[in-house]
Amino acid sequence: MSMAYEEYMKQMVKPMREELVRAGFEELSTAEDVNEFMSQTNESALVVVNSVCGCAAGLARPAATQAVMNAEKKPDRLVTVFAGQDKEATAQMREFFGEIPPSSPSMALIKGGEVVHFIHRHDIEDHAMETIMENLLTAFEAKL
């Protein structure tokens, strides 16, 4: 790929990354970051597999940030990988999701290193942001 293309893509996705970072999510941009995170977390975490698609912009990111802001019970850690951008990190995180098929955007609630709740793209696309947010809030209450 050309350097111009890569720089263009970095600039294009910058606000998409910052939306989650501003809400307290930590970006895991390498496979090593993912491995380190997973090896050190015995607590709960919400993992958002970010994406450039419209359902990520209009539904997944706002639902995740609003759920975290409005939850009484919250995950201990908030992390994100960016599908299509940080490919190795995303692939490595998906290894920890076991038999769950790849989906982006998506969200995984992890507790003690195990996925206890997963929201696929088909649970995001064509659903109201409030419905996705409620899905997360219900999972936080039941599984944390």
Z-matrix of the N, CA and C atoms (Angstrom, degrees):
N
C 1 1.444
C 2 1.516 1 110.25
N 3 1.297 2 115.13 1 148.72
C 4 1.458 3 118.69 2 -179.76
C 5 1.521 4 110.32 3 -75.69
N 6 1.317 5 114.77 4 152.86
C 7 1.463 6 120.71 5 177.86
C 8 1.527 7 110.11 6 -63.29
N 9 1.332 8 117.14 7 -35.79
C 10 1.466 9 120.64 8 179.64
C 11 1.519 10 110.73 9 -62.65
N 12 1.327 11 117.06 10 -42.57
C 13 1.459 12 121.41 11 179.11
C 14 1.525 13 110.82 12 -63.93
N 15 1.324 14 115.99 13 -46.46
C 16 1.462 15 119.77 14 -179.44
C 17 1.517 16 111.42 15 -62.25
N 18 1.314 17 117.34 16 -40.91
C 19 1.464 18 120.54 17 178.47
C 20 1.530 19 110.59 18 -66.32
N 21 1.320 20 116.63 19 -40.54
C 22 1.467 21 121.13 20 177.30
C 23 1.532 22 110.06 21 -59.12
N 24 1.317 23 116.79 22 -46.60
C 25 1.464 24 120.35 23 -179.03
C 26 1.529 25 111.27 24 -64.75
N 27 1.327 26 117.79 25 -39.24
C 28 1.463 27 120.46 26 177.21
C 29 1.520 28 111.08 27 -58.45
N 30 1.324 29 114.80 28 -44.79
C 31 1.461 30 119.39 29 -179.56
C 32 1.531 31 111.50 30 -69.34
N 33 1.314 32 116.72 31 -37.56
C 34 1.459 33 120.93 32 -178.94
C 35 1.530 34 112.08 33 -64.47
N 36 1.321 35 117.26 34 -40.79
C 37 1.462 36 120.06 35 -175.66
C 38 1.530 37 113.10 36 -89.66
N 39 1.311 38 117.24 37 -7.29
C 40 1.469 39 120.14 38 -177.74
C 41 1.532 40 112.72 39 -52.15
N 42 1.341 41 120.15 40 -49.91
C 43 1.480 42 118.16 41 178.82
C 44 1.520 43 113.19 42 -65.82
N 45 1.329 44 117.27 43 -27.23
C 46 1.466 45 121.20 44 178.61
C 47 1.527 46 110.44 45 -69.62
N 48 1.309 47 116.09 46 -34.61
C 49 1.460 48 121.22 47 176.00
C 50 1.530 49 110.23 48 -72.56
N 51 1.335 50 114.88 49 -46.43
C 52 1.460 51 120.65 50 -174.22
C 53 1.526 52 112.49 51 -63.77
N 54 1.323 53 117.65 52 -29.60
C 55 1.462 54 120.37 53 179.59
C 56 1.526 55 111.08 54 -57.20
N 57 1.313 56 116.78 55 -44.06
C 58 1.462 57 120.51 56 179.25
C 59 1.528 58 111.61 57 -76.95
N 60 1.317 59 117.24 58 -39.61
C 61 1.465 60 120.81 59 -179.84
C 62 1.535 61 110.32 60 -61.54
N 63 1.322 62 116.95 61 -42.76
C 64 1.474 63 120.64 62 177.53
C 65 1.521 64 111.77 63 -60.57
N 66 1.323 65 117.09 64 -28.49
C 67 1.459 66 121.56 65 -179.95
C 68 1.529 67 112.23 66 -87.10
N 69 1.330 68 117.44 67 4.51
C 70 1.458 69 120.83 68 175.74
C 71 1.511 70 116.20 69 101.98
N 72 1.340 71 117.66 70 6.43
C 73 1.461 72 120.58 71 178.34
C 74 1.524 73 109.68 72 -82.18
N 75 1.315 74 115.13 73 141.61
C 76 1.464 75 122.40 74 175.63
C 77 1.525 76 108.17 75 -96.86
N 78 1.320 77 115.94 76 129.08
C 79 1.466 78 119.76 77 177.64
C 80 1.520 79 110.19 78 -80.35
N 81 1.322 80 115.35 79 132.88
C 82 1.456 81 122.00 80 172.30
C 83 1.523 82 105.10 81 -110.03
N 84 1.311 83 116.85 82 106.32
C 85 1.466 84 119.57 83 -170.75
C 86 1.522 85 114.35 84 -105.31
N 87 1.327 86 117.36 85 -4.41
C 88 1.466 87 120.17 86 177.23
C 89 1.528 88 109.22 87 -131.94
N 90 1.311 89 115.28 88 161.45
C 91 1.466 90 120.04 89 175.56
C 92 1.531 91 110.15 90 -60.57
N 93 1.323 92 116.88 91 -36.52
C 94 1.466 93 121.16 92 178.55
C 95 1.521 94 110.93 93 -63.39
N 96 1.354 95 116.84 94 -40.97
C 97 1.470 96 120.43 95 176.85
C 98 1.530 97 110.23 96 -58.53
N 99 1.323 98 116.21 97 -44.21
C 100 1.469 99 121.28 98 -178.94
C 101 1.530 100 110.01 99 -64.25
N 102 1.316 101 117.11 100 -47.40
C 103 1.470 102 120.82 101 -179.79
C 104 1.527 103 111.20 102 -61.01
N 105 1.308 104 116.53 103 -42.76
C 106 1.461 105 120.34 104 179.08
C 107 1.528 106 110.42 105 -63.29
N 108 1.326 107 116.04 106 -45.83
C 109 1.464 108 120.11 107 178.50
C 110 1.527 109 110.86 108 -58.91
N 111 1.314 110 117.10 109 -50.40
C 112 1.460 111 120.82 110 -176.45
C 113 1.532 112 111.94 111 -67.00
N 114 1.316 113 117.97 112 -32.04
C 115 1.465 114 119.84 113 -179.86
C 116 1.526 115 111.87 114 -76.46
N 117 1.323 116 116.93 115 -21.48
C 118 1.462 117 119.77 116 -176.42
C 119 1.516 118 114.01 117 -102.56
N 120 1.315 119 117.94 118 -8.03
C 121 1.456 120 118.34 119 -175.76
C 122 1.516 121 112.04 120 -103.07
N 123 1.314 122 114.88 121 114.74
C 124 1.455 123 121.77 122 170.38
C 125 1.513 124 109.05 123 -105.63
N 126 1.314 125 114.59 124 0.25
C 127 1.454 126 120.84 125 -178.27
C 128 1.522 127 109.88 126 -94.92
N 129 1.299 128 116.28 127 -167.52
C 130 1.457 129 120.60 128 179.34
C 131 1.524 130 110.22 129 -93.62
N 132 1.327 131 115.00 130 153.81
C 133 1.462 132 120.00 131 179.70
C 134 1.520 133 110.10 132 -152.55
N 135 1.318 134 114.82 133 147.43
C 136 1.456 135 121.41 134 169.57
C 137 1.516 136 106.66 135 -105.95
N 138 1.329 137 115.79 136 123.69
C 139 1.462 138 122.18 137 177.99
C 140 1.519 139 107.42 138 -108.62
N 141 1.328 140 116.76 139 122.71
C 142 1.458 141 121.28 140 174.78
C 143 1.519 142 107.82 141 -106.45
N 144 1.333 143 115.85 142 121.30
C 145 1.463 144 121.10 143 171.88
C 146 1.521 145 104.99 144 -88.04
N 147 1.326 146 115.04 145 102.34
C 148 1.457 147 123.29 146 -175.38
C 149 1.528 148 110.38 147 -77.68
N 150 1.322 149 115.75 148 162.38
C 151 1.462 150 121.14 149 -176.75
C 152 1.518 151 109.01 150 -158.04
N 153 1.331 152 116.62 151 163.18
C 154 1.464 153 120.74 152 178.19
C 155 1.524 154 112.66 153 -87.50
N 156 1.300 155 118.37 154 -5.83
C 157 1.468 156 120.65 155 -173.93
C 158 1.523 157 112.17 156 -69.38
N 159 1.294 158 115.03 157 163.83
C 160 1.454 159 121.37 158 -179.22
C 161 1.512 160 113.74 159 -63.35
N 162 1.329 161 117.77 160 -35.39
C 163 1.469 162 118.63 161 -179.56
C 164 1.526 163 111.12 162 -71.36
N 165 1.313 164 118.26 163 -23.21
C 166 1.466 165 120.20 164 173.17
C 167 1.521 166 109.28 165 -71.93
N 168 1.334 167 116.17 166 -44.72
C 169 1.457 168 121.42 167 -176.59
C 170 1.518 169 112.21 168 -68.72
N 171 1.315 170 116.94 169 -46.17
C 172 1.453 171 120.42 170 -173.51
C 173 1.505 172 114.93 171 -91.65
N 174 1.347 173 117.04 172 -14.83
C 175 1.464 174 119.62 173 -173.89
C 176 1.528 175 113.30 174 -129.35
N 177 1.324 176 117.62 175 -59.88
C 178 1.465 177 120.55 176 -170.81
C 179 1.528 178 112.84 177 -65.20
N 180 1.332 179 117.16 178 -54.05
C 181 1.467 180 118.84 179 -178.34
C 182 1.527 181 111.94 180 -63.08
N 183 1.343 182 118.72 181 -46.85
C 184 1.474 183 117.44 182 178.41
C 185 1.536 184 112.68 183 -63.12
N 186 1.316 185 118.07 184 -38.68
C 187 1.465 186 120.39 185 179.45
C 188 1.522 187 111.03 186 -64.36
N 189 1.323 188 116.63 187 -43.58
C 190 1.475 189 120.49 188 -179.98
C 191 1.525 190 110.57 189 -63.66
N 192 1.323 191 117.37 190 -47.56
C 193 1.467 192 120.00 191 -176.98
C 194 1.522 193 110.97 192 -67.06
N 195 1.319 194 117.52 193 -41.28
C 196 1.461 195 120.20 194 -179.70
C 197 1.529 196 111.36 195 -69.60
N 198 1.305 197 117.54 196 -38.43
C 199 1.464 198 120.25 197 178.05
C 200 1.521 199 110.26 198 -61.24
N 201 1.312 200 116.57 199 -45.55
C 202 1.463 201 120.28 200 -179.60
C 203 1.526 202 110.32 201 -64.49
N 204 1.324 203 117.00 202 -41.57
C 205 1.464 204 120.63 203 -179.39
C 206 1.531 205 111.88 204 -66.27
N 207 1.324 206 117.65 205 -32.46
C 208 1.463 207 121.60 206 -173.36
C 209 1.524 208 114.74 207 -101.85
N 210 1.309 209 117.43 208 -1.52
C 211 1.471 210 120.69 209 -175.70
C 212 1.523 211 111.54 210 -79.26
N 213 1.323 212 115.25 211 139.99
C 214 1.460 213 119.88 212 170.08
C 215 1.518 214 109.74 213 -78.27
N 216 1.337 215 116.50 214 -43.71
C 217 1.466 216 122.92 215 173.73
C 218 1.519 217 106.53 216 -101.29
N 219 1.336 218 116.71 217 126.05
C 220 1.464 219 120.70 218 -177.36
C 221 1.525 220 109.90 219 -126.86
N 222 1.327 221 115.65 220 152.50
C 223 1.468 222 118.59 221 172.38
C 224 1.529 223 110.03 222 -62.33
N 225 1.318 224 115.57 223 151.32
C 226 1.465 225 120.31 224 178.92
C 227 1.523 226 111.94 225 -68.35
N 228 1.323 227 115.98 226 -34.32
C 229 1.473 228 120.44 227 -177.70
C 230 1.512 229 109.71 228 -130.72
N 231 1.321 230 115.29 229 150.08
C 232 1.460 231 123.40 230 176.69
C 233 1.517 232 107.37 231 -125.62
N 234 1.326 233 116.77 232 121.77
C 235 1.463 234 120.20 233 -179.64
C 236 1.520 235 109.66 234 -135.49
N 237 1.332 236 114.45 235 161.59
C 238 1.457 237 119.98 236 178.93
C 239 1.523 238 110.62 237 -146.07
N 240 1.316 239 114.45 238 146.12
C 241 1.467 240 122.80 239 169.19
C 242 1.525 241 106.00 240 -122.03
N 243 1.321 242 117.30 241 153.55
C 244 1.461 243 120.65 242 -175.12
C 245 1.525 244 109.89 243 -114.70
N 246 1.334 245 115.11 244 104.78
C 247 1.472 246 121.05 245 179.56
C 248 1.520 247 109.79 246 -62.69
N 249 1.321 248 116.14 247 138.76
C 250 1.457 249 121.54 248 179.14
C 251 1.515 250 113.54 249 82.15
N 252 1.312 251 117.70 250 -14.10
C 253 1.463 252 121.70 251 179.44
C 254 1.524 253 111.00 252 -114.19
N 255 1.305 254 115.85 253 -56.77
C 256 1.464 255 121.63 254 177.84
C 257 1.526 256 106.87 255 -103.83
N 258 1.321 257 114.22 256 73.13
C 259 1.466 258 121.24 257 -169.03
C 260 1.519 259 113.49 258 -61.66
N 261 1.334 260 117.12 259 -43.51
C 262 1.463 261 119.68 260 -178.05
C 263 1.526 262 110.76 261 -67.11
N 264 1.329 263 116.86 262 -40.35
C 265 1.469 264 120.50 263 178.92
C 266 1.521 265 110.21 264 -63.97
N 267 1.321 266 116.33 265 -43.17
C 268 1.463 267 120.58 266 -179.40
C 269 1.528 268 110.68 267 -64.97
N 270 1.315 269 116.74 268 -44.81
C 271 1.466 270 120.15 269 178.75
C 272 1.519 271 110.86 270 -61.65
N 273 1.319 272 116.64 271 -40.97
C 274 1.464 273 119.90 272 -179.56
C 275 1.527 274 110.71 273 -66.94
N 276 1.335 275 117.71 274 -41.54
C 277 1.468 276 119.81 275 178.26
C 278 1.517 277 109.91 276 -62.74
N 279 1.316 278 116.61 277 -40.97
C 280 1.464 279 119.60 278 -179.91
C 281 1.523 280 112.03 279 -62.91
N 282 1.322 281 117.78 280 -27.21
C 283 1.471 282 120.98 281 174.74
C 284 1.526 283 110.46 282 -60.70
N 285 1.314 284 116.52 283 -35.80
C 286 1.465 285 121.03 284 -179.99
C 287 1.532 286 112.03 285 -76.00
N 288 1.342 287 116.80 286 -13.31
C 289 1.466 288 120.62 287 178.44
C 290 1.528 289 111.85 288 -83.81
N 291 1.320 290 117.19 289 -1.59
C 292 1.459 291 121.46 290 176.23
C 293 1.515 292 113.04 291 65.67
N 294 1.320 293 116.54 292 -128.16
C 295 1.468 294 122.56 293 -174.96
C 296 1.528 295 113.30 294 -81.48
N 297 1.316 296 118.01 295 -0.47
C 298 1.465 297 120.87 296 -179.96
C 299 1.524 298 108.21 297 -68.72
N 300 1.344 299 117.86 298 124.40
C 301 1.464 300 119.38 299 -178.41
C 302 1.523 301 112.34 300 -66.49
N 303 1.350 302 117.14 301 149.55
C 304 1.460 303 120.87 302 178.82
C 305 1.525 304 111.11 303 -57.09
N 306 1.310 305 114.90 304 139.58
C 307 1.449 306 121.60 305 -178.32
C 308 1.522 307 107.79 306 -154.26
N 309 1.321 308 116.96 307 130.38
C 310 1.456 309 118.85 308 175.06
C 311 1.522 310 109.23 309 -144.23
N 312 1.316 311 114.57 310 132.28
C 313 1.463 312 126.19 311 -1.86
C 314 1.521 313 110.75 312 -71.75
N 315 1.318 314 113.70 313 164.06
C 316 1.461 315 120.56 314 175.30
C 317 1.518 316 108.00 315 -161.01
N 318 1.326 317 115.14 316 171.08
C 319 1.460 318 120.58 317 179.80
C 320 1.518 319 108.33 318 -142.43
N 321 1.316 320 115.47 319 138.93
C 322 1.458 321 121.29 320 177.68
C 323 1.513 322 109.02 321 -126.45
N 324 1.315 323 115.58 322 130.25
C 325 1.455 324 120.84 323 171.21
C 326 1.518 325 105.95 324 -96.52
N 327 1.327 326 115.25 325 121.90
C 328 1.461 327 121.78 326 -175.96
C 329 1.521 328 108.72 327 -115.52
N 330 1.304 329 115.38 328 137.29
C 331 1.463 330 120.40 329 175.77
C 332 1.521 331 107.39 330 -137.23
N 333 1.320 332 116.18 331 124.73
C 334 1.462 333 120.30 332 -178.98
C 335 1.512 334 113.18 333 59.82
N 336 1.329 335 116.73 334 32.29
C 337 1.458 336 121.46 335 178.27
C 338 1.523 337 115.04 336 83.18
N 339 1.334 338 117.86 337 -0.16
C 340 1.470 339 121.80 338 -178.63
C 341 1.525 340 110.78 339 -114.65
N 342 1.316 341 116.52 340 142.31
C 343 1.461 342 120.96 341 175.14
C 344 1.524 343 108.21 342 -72.38
N 345 1.330 344 116.34 343 121.68
C 346 1.467 345 120.71 344 179.15
C 347 1.535 346 111.73 345 -109.24
N 348 1.327 347 116.92 346 -12.10
C 349 1.467 348 121.41 347 177.03
C 350 1.522 349 107.24 348 -159.23
N 351 1.332 350 116.21 349 139.03
C 352 1.464 351 119.92 350 -178.70
C 353 1.518 352 109.32 351 -137.15
N 354 1.320 353 115.15 352 135.23
C 355 1.462 354 121.76 353 176.89
C 356 1.524 355 107.18 354 -115.31
N 357 1.321 356 115.69 355 112.82
C 358 1.459 357 123.01 356 -179.67
C 359 1.529 358 110.69 357 -81.76
N 360 1.311 359 115.09 358 166.70
C 361 1.463 360 120.36 359 175.23
C 362 1.532 361 110.75 360 -55.18
N 363 1.334 362 117.33 361 -40.49
C 364 1.467 363 119.09 362 -178.50
C 365 1.527 364 112.03 363 -67.76
N 366 1.342 365 117.60 364 -15.15
C 367 1.459 366 121.75 365 173.48
C 368 1.531 367 111.68 366 -88.43
N 369 1.336 368 115.81 367 -5.13
C 370 1.468 369 122.34 368 -178.60
C 371 1.526 370 110.10 369 -109.34
N 372 1.317 371 115.03 370 -55.27
C 373 1.466 372 121.22 371 -177.08
C 374 1.524 373 110.13 372 -59.97
N 375 1.316 374 116.30 373 133.87
C 376 1.466 375 123.38 374 178.79
C 377 1.530 376 114.47 375 66.70
N 378 1.317 377 117.53 376 17.34
C 379 1.462 378 121.91 377 174.21
C 380 1.530 379 108.16 378 -113.81
N 381 1.292 380 117.01 379 152.93
C 382 1.462 381 121.03 380 176.86
C 383 1.524 382 109.65 381 -69.57
N 384 1.314 383 116.06 382 146.45
C 385 1.462 384 121.04 383 178.60
C 386 1.520 385 109.97 384 -56.96
N 387 1.311 386 117.79 385 -38.42
C 388 1.463 387 121.78 386 179.98
C 389 1.530 388 111.56 387 -64.65
N 390 1.324 389 117.49 388 -34.02
C 391 1.466 390 121.46 389 178.13
C 392 1.526 391 110.50 390 -67.68
N 393 1.308 392 116.76 391 -41.66
C 394 1.469 393 121.58 392 178.68
C 395 1.524 394 109.75 393 -66.64
N 396 1.323 395 115.29 394 -43.04
C 397 1.459 396 120.86 395 177.97
C 398 1.530 397 110.41 396 -60.34
N 399 1.320 398 117.14 397 -43.97
C 400 1.464 399 121.48 398 178.90
C 401 1.530 400 110.98 399 -64.22
N 402 1.331 401 117.11 400 -36.79
C 403 1.463 402 121.82 401 175.95
C 404 1.534 403 109.13 402 -57.77
N 405 1.325 404 116.61 403 -46.93
C 406 1.460 405 120.75 404 179.01
C 407 1.525 406 111.83 405 -65.57
N 408 1.321 407 116.99 406 -47.49
C 409 1.464 408 120.49 407 -177.78
C 410 1.531 409 111.38 408 -60.73
N 411 1.321 410 116.06 409 -40.82
C 412 1.468 411 120.37 410 177.41
C 413 1.523 412 110.73 411 -63.68
N 414 1.325 413 116.83 412 -41.47
C 415 1.473 414 120.51 413 177.34
C 416 1.530 415 111.16 414 -64.75
N 417 1.326 416 117.33 415 -41.66
C 418 1.463 417 120.16 416 178.01
C 419 1.529 418 110.14 417 -58.37
N 420 1.326 419 117.35 418 -46.98
C 421 1.460 420 122.13 419 -178.11
C 422 1.529 421 111.76 420 -64.45
N 423 1.320 422 116.12 421 -42.35
C 424 1.462 423 120.00 422 -174.41
C 425 1.525 424 113.97 423 -80.86
N 426 1.322 425 116.95 424 -29.94
C 427 1.471 426 118.77 425 -168.23
C 428 1.525 427 114.82 426 -114.54
N 429 1.330 428 117.48 427 -7.73
C 430 1.467 429 118.37 428 -179.43
C 431 1.517 430 111.70 429 -100.76
